[in-house]
């Protein structure tokens, strides 16, 4: 397969774009100060921004494509056409998209959403407890909605979530699951700081997003109580608070230790629930939903924000904690 340098060269030459890309052949690539394309590269793909007239698009070129990639994206596109999802952007898969080294390579064109990655949005809210709680409610809304559509994203982490005009959008669709893909495996197993330790390529189904959804929800709640956690645990740089090492050795984790020793009931509650999930089989992980969050005594939206924590005393928070996971 072509490497990043080969894609950088080819994407600058409109003559190498397949005719299926239409007017994008006449688009303007986003360039740096040296006049070179600005690639956003990951483990499996590299993305370029291109603008035609007043509309921006992403060109997603695949460095390590899956063998059944074309068939997968056809199933995904058909599913989302029947059951549109407001958290996804429009996309089109091109089996022949860009000629690199004399051979056609697949690419995906996607609607470009200007916005900020979730991590940057969270940092902008560190002094805004109400804003973090509101974001936590939006986060739960998203996963409740995805389940109604029988869709899982498969690689939930902050760089794959864009916040645009206060709304959440998911990007990077390589690991999406829909029922038509049941029984297959995938190359991607997600960013390790947001994935259950048991996750592997055979875990490909509607429950893929359960663990990372909870990790980010719990992070938002913790930061809404104590924003200083962000600095103490060096938030950012491919993580928020929790890391893969915390999941591997929770009893030796400084973060888990602080949560368990805290006098705040929600810190203790979150530590217990996280440890319970880490001890669970992957197939038994609970989905993040408004119903389960409320049953567990956790917040879903700010309610009289300045008084929320004062009104929720130890008894009202701690009462459900012994049984809520066991009931799932």
C-alpha positions as CSV (number, residue, x, y, z in Angstrom):
1,X,0.0,0.0,0.0
2,X,1.1,3.6,-0.6
3,X,2.6,5.4,2.3
4,X,1.8,8.9,3.7
5,X,4.4,10.6,1.4
6,X,2.8,9.0,-1.7
7,X,-0.6,10.2,-0.7
8,X,0.7,13.7,0.0
9,X,2.1,13.8,-3.6
10,X,-0.9,12.3,-5.3
11,X,-3.5,14.4,-3.6
12,X,-1.9,17.6,-5.0
13,X,-2.5,16.5,-8.6
14,X,-6.2,16.8,-9.8
15,X,-5.4,14.7,-12.8
16,X,-5.0,11.7,-10.4
17,X,-8.5,12.2,-9.0
18,X,-11.1,9.7,-10.3
19,X,-14.0,11.2,-12.3
20,X,-16.4,9.9,-9.5
21,X,-15.2,12.8,-7.3
22,X,-16.8,15.3,-9.6
23,X,-16.2,18.9,-8.9
24,X,-13.8,18.1,-6.1
25,X,-11.1,17.8,-8.8
26,X,-11.4,21.5,-9.0
27,X,-11.2,22.1,-5.3
28,X,-8.6,23.8,-3.2
29,X,-6.6,21.7,-0.7
30,X,-5.8,23.1,2.7
31,X,-2.1,23.9,2.5
32,X,0.5,24.9,5.1
33,X,2.8,27.9,4.9
34,X,5.2,25.9,2.7
35,X,2.4,25.2,0.2
36,X,2.1,21.5,1.1
37,X,-1.0,19.6,2.0
38,X,-2.0,19.4,5.7
39,X,-2.5,15.7,6.5
40,X,-4.3,14.4,9.6
41,X,-3.0,10.9,9.9
42,X,-4.0,8.0,12.0
43,X,-3.3,4.3,12.2
44,X,-5.4,3.3,9.2
45,X,-6.0,6.5,7.2
46,X,-4.9,10.0,6.4
47,X,-7.4,12.9,5.9
48,X,-7.0,16.1,3.9
49,X,-9.4,19.1,3.8
50,X,-10.5,20.3,0.4
51,X,-12.8,23.1,-0.4
52,X,-14.9,23.6,-3.5
53,X,-16.7,26.9,-3.8
54,X,-18.0,27.6,-0.3
55,X,-18.2,23.9,0.9
56,X,-15.5,22.0,2.7
57,X,-15.0,18.3,2.4
58,X,-12.6,15.7,3.8
59,X,-10.7,13.3,1.6
60,X,-10.0,10.2,3.7
61,X,-7.3,8.0,2.1
62,X,-6.7,4.5,3.5
63,X,-3.2,3.5,4.5
64,X,-4.3,0.1,5.8
65,X,-7.7,-0.8,4.2
66,X,-9.7,-3.7,5.3
67,X,-10.0,-6.5,2.7
68,X,-13.8,-6.2,2.6
69,X,-13.8,-2.4,2.9
70,X,-16.0,-1.7,-0.1
71,X,-18.7,-4.2,0.9
72,X,-18.7,-2.9,4.5
73,X,-19.2,0.7,3.5
74,X,-21.9,-0.2,1.1
75,X,-23.8,-1.9,3.9
76,X,-23.2,1.0,6.2
77,X,-24.3,3.6,3.6
78,X,-27.5,1.6,2.8
79,X,-28.3,1.3,6.5
80,X,-27.8,5.0,7.2
81,X,-29.9,5.9,4.2
82,X,-32.8,4.0,5.6
83,X,-32.1,5.1,9.2
84,X,-30.3,8.5,9.1
85,X,-28.3,9.4,12.1
86,X,-27.9,13.1,13.1
87,X,-24.5,12.3,14.7
88,X,-22.8,11.3,11.4
89,X,-21.8,13.5,8.6
90,X,-22.6,12.7,4.9
91,X,-20.0,10.5,3.2
92,X,-19.4,8.6,0.0
93,X,-17.0,5.7,-0.5
94,X,-15.1,5.7,-3.8
95,X,-13.6,2.2,-4.7
96,X,-11.4,4.1,-7.2
97,X,-10.7,7.5,-5.8
98,X,-7.1,8.5,-6.2
99,X,-4.4,7.1,-8.5
100,X,-1.2,6.6,-6.4
101,X,1.9,5.1,-7.9
102,X,0.0,4.2,-11.0
103,X,-2.8,2.3,-9.2
104,X,-6.2,3.3,-8.1
105,X,-6.7,3.6,-4.4
106,X,-10.0,3.8,-2.5
107,X,-10.9,6.9,-0.7
108,X,-13.9,8.4,1.2
109,X,-15.3,11.9,0.7
110,X,-17.0,13.3,3.8
111,X,-18.7,16.5,4.7
112,X,-16.3,18.6,6.7
113,X,-17.5,20.0,10.0
114,X,-15.6,23.0,11.3
115,X,-15.5,22.6,15.1
116,X,-13.2,21.4,17.8
117,X,-12.3,17.9,19.0
118,X,-14.1,16.8,22.2
119,X,-11.0,17.1,24.3
120,X,-10.5,20.8,23.4
121,X,-14.2,21.4,24.1
122,X,-13.9,19.8,27.5
123,X,-10.9,21.9,28.4
124,X,-12.8,25.0,27.5
125,X,-15.5,24.0,30.1
126,X,-13.2,23.1,33.0
127,X,-14.3,26.2,34.9
128,X,-18.0,25.7,33.9
129,X,-19.5,22.9,36.0
130,X,-23.0,23.4,34.4
131,X,-21.5,23.2,30.9
132,X,-19.8,19.9,31.7
133,X,-23.1,18.5,33.1
134,X,-24.9,19.7,30.0
135,X,-22.3,18.0,27.8
136,X,-22.7,14.8,29.9
137,X,-26.5,14.9,29.1
138,X,-25.7,15.4,25.4
139,X,-23.3,12.5,25.5
140,X,-26.0,10.1,26.9
141,X,-28.5,11.4,24.3
142,X,-26.1,10.4,21.5
143,X,-25.8,6.8,22.7
144,X,-29.5,6.4,23.4
145,X,-30.1,7.6,19.8
146,X,-27.4,5.3,18.2
147,X,-29.1,2.3,19.9
148,X,-32.4,3.1,18.4
149,X,-30.8,2.9,14.9
150,X,-28.9,-0.4,15.6
151,X,-25.6,1.3,15.1
152,X,-22.3,1.3,17.0
153,X,-19.3,3.5,16.1
154,X,-16.6,1.1,17.3
155,X,-13.8,3.6,18.0
156,X,-15.1,6.1,20.5
157,X,-12.5,8.5,21.8
158,X,-12.2,12.3,21.9
159,X,-10.4,12.8,18.6
160,X,-13.3,11.0,16.8
161,X,-15.9,13.4,18.3
162,X,-16.3,17.0,16.9
163,X,-18.2,19.7,18.6
164,X,-19.8,22.1,16.1
165,X,-22.2,24.9,17.2
166,X,-22.7,23.0,20.4
167,X,-23.7,19.7,18.7
168,X,-21.8,16.4,18.7
169,X,-20.6,14.7,15.5
170,X,-18.8,11.4,15.1
171,X,-16.1,11.0,12.5
172,X,-14.0,8.0,11.4
173,X,-16.4,5.3,10.3
174,X,-14.0,2.4,9.7
175,X,-15.2,0.4,12.7
176,X,-19.0,1.1,12.4
177,X,-21.2,-1.9,13.2
178,X,-24.7,-2.5,11.8
179,X,-26.6,-5.8,11.9
180,X,-25.8,-6.6,8.3
181,X,-22.1,-7.0,9.3
182,X,-22.8,-9.5,12.1
183,X,-20.3,-12.3,12.4
184,X,-17.4,-10.4,11.0
185,X,-14.2,-9.2,12.7
186,X,-12.4,-5.8,12.4
187,X,-8.8,-4.6,12.4
188,X,-9.5,-1.7,14.7
189,X,-10.1,-2.3,18.4
190,X,-10.2,1.4,19.4
191,X,-7.9,3.7,21.3
192,X,-6.6,1.8,24.3
193,X,-7.2,4.5,26.8
194,X,-10.9,4.3,26.1
195,X,-11.3,0.5,25.6
196,X,-12.0,-2.4,28.0
197,X,-8.9,-4.5,28.5
198,X,-10.7,-7.5,27.0
199,X,-11.5,-5.8,23.7
200,X,-10.1,-7.5,20.6
201,X,-11.0,-7.8,16.9
202,X,-13.7,-10.4,17.6
203,X,-15.7,-7.9,19.7
204,X,-17.6,-6.4,16.8
205,X,-21.2,-5.7,17.7
206,X,-23.7,-3.2,19.2
207,X,-22.0,-3.3,22.6
208,X,-18.6,-2.0,21.3
209,X,-19.3,1.5,22.5
210,X,-20.5,0.7,26.0
211,X,-17.2,0.9,27.9
212,X,-15.8,4.1,26.2
213,X,-19.2,5.8,26.5
214,X,-19.1,5.3,30.3
215,X,-15.4,6.3,30.6
216,X,-16.1,9.7,29.0
217,X,-19.4,10.2,30.8
218,X,-17.7,9.5,34.2
219,X,-14.9,11.8,33.2
220,X,-17.3,14.6,32.6
221,X,-19.0,14.1,35.9
222,X,-15.7,14.0,37.8
223,X,-14.4,17.2,36.1
224,X,-17.7,19.0,36.9
225,X,-17.0,18.3,40.6
226,X,-13.2,18.7,40.6
227,X,-11.7,20.3,37.5
228,X,-8.3,20.1,39.2
229,X,-8.2,16.4,38.2
230,X,-7.4,17.5,34.7
231,X,-4.1,19.0,35.7
232,X,-3.2,16.4,38.3
233,X,-3.7,13.5,35.9
234,X,-2.3,15.4,32.8
235,X,-5.5,15.4,30.8
236,X,-5.1,15.4,27.0
237,X,-2.6,13.8,24.8
238,X,-4.6,10.8,23.7
239,X,-6.5,10.5,27.1
240,X,-8.8,12.4,29.4
241,X,-8.3,11.1,32.9
242,X,-8.4,7.3,32.8
243,X,-5.7,5.3,31.0
244,X,-5.1,1.7,29.9
245,X,-2.8,1.3,32.8
246,X,-5.6,2.3,35.2
247,X,-7.8,-0.4,33.7
248,X,-5.0,-3.0,33.9
249,X,-4.1,-2.3,37.5
250,X,-6.9,-0.4,39.2
251,X,-5.7,-1.3,42.7
252,X,-2.4,0.4,41.9
253,X,-3.9,3.3,40.1
254,X,-3.3,6.8,41.6
255,X,-6.6,8.0,40.0
256,X,-8.7,5.1,41.4
257,X,-7.0,5.6,44.8
258,X,-7.9,9.2,44.9
259,X,-11.5,8.5,43.9
260,X,-11.9,5.8,46.5
261,X,-10.3,7.8,49.3
262,X,-12.4,11.0,48.5
263,X,-15.0,12.2,50.9
264,X,-17.3,12.9,47.9
265,X,-19.8,10.2,47.5
266,X,-19.9,10.4,43.7
267,X,-16.1,9.9,43.5
268,X,-16.5,6.7,45.5
269,X,-19.5,5.6,43.4
270,X,-17.7,6.1,40.1
271,X,-14.7,4.2,41.3
272,X,-16.9,1.3,42.3
273,X,-18.7,1.2,39.0
274,X,-15.6,1.5,36.9
275,X,-14.0,-1.4,38.8
276,X,-17.2,-3.4,38.4
277,X,-17.0,-2.9,34.7
278,X,-13.4,-3.9,34.5
279,X,-14.2,-7.1,36.3
280,X,-17.1,-7.8,34.0
281,X,-17.0,-9.9,30.8
282,X,-17.0,-7.7,27.7
283,X,-20.4,-9.1,26.6
284,X,-22.0,-8.1,30.0
285,X,-21.0,-4.4,30.0
286,X,-24.0,-2.2,30.4
287,X,-25.0,0.4,27.9
288,X,-24.8,4.1,28.7
289,X,-28.4,5.4,28.8
290,X,-30.5,8.0,30.7
291,X,-32.5,5.2,32.3
292,X,-29.4,3.4,33.7
293,X,-27.8,6.7,34.8
294,X,-30.9,7.8,36.7
295,X,-31.2,4.3,38.3
296,X,-27.6,4.6,39.5
297,X,-28.2,8.0,41.2
298,X,-26.0,9.9,38.7
299,X,-26.8,13.2,37.0
300,X,-27.9,13.4,33.4
301,X,-28.4,17.2,33.1
302,X,-27.7,20.2,35.3
303,X,-30.7,20.9,37.5
304,X,-30.6,24.2,39.3
305,X,-26.9,23.9,38.5
306,X,-25.4,25.9,41.3
307,X,-27.4,23.8,43.8
308,X,-27.1,20.3,42.3
309,X,-24.3,18.9,44.4
310,X,-25.7,20.5,47.6
311,X,-29.1,18.9,47.0
312,X,-27.7,15.4,46.4
313,X,-26.6,14.2,49.8
314,X,-24.8,10.9,50.5
315,X,-28.0,9.0,51.0
316,X,-29.6,9.9,47.7
317,X,-26.4,9.2,45.7
318,X,-25.1,6.1,47.5
319,X,-28.4,4.2,47.9
320,X,-28.5,2.5,44.5
321,X,-24.8,1.8,44.2
322,X,-24.8,-1.7,45.5
323,X,-27.2,-3.2,43.0
324,X,-27.3,-1.1,39.9
325,X,-24.7,-3.0,38.0
326,X,-25.8,-6.4,39.3
327,X,-29.3,-5.8,37.9
328,X,-28.0,-5.3,34.4
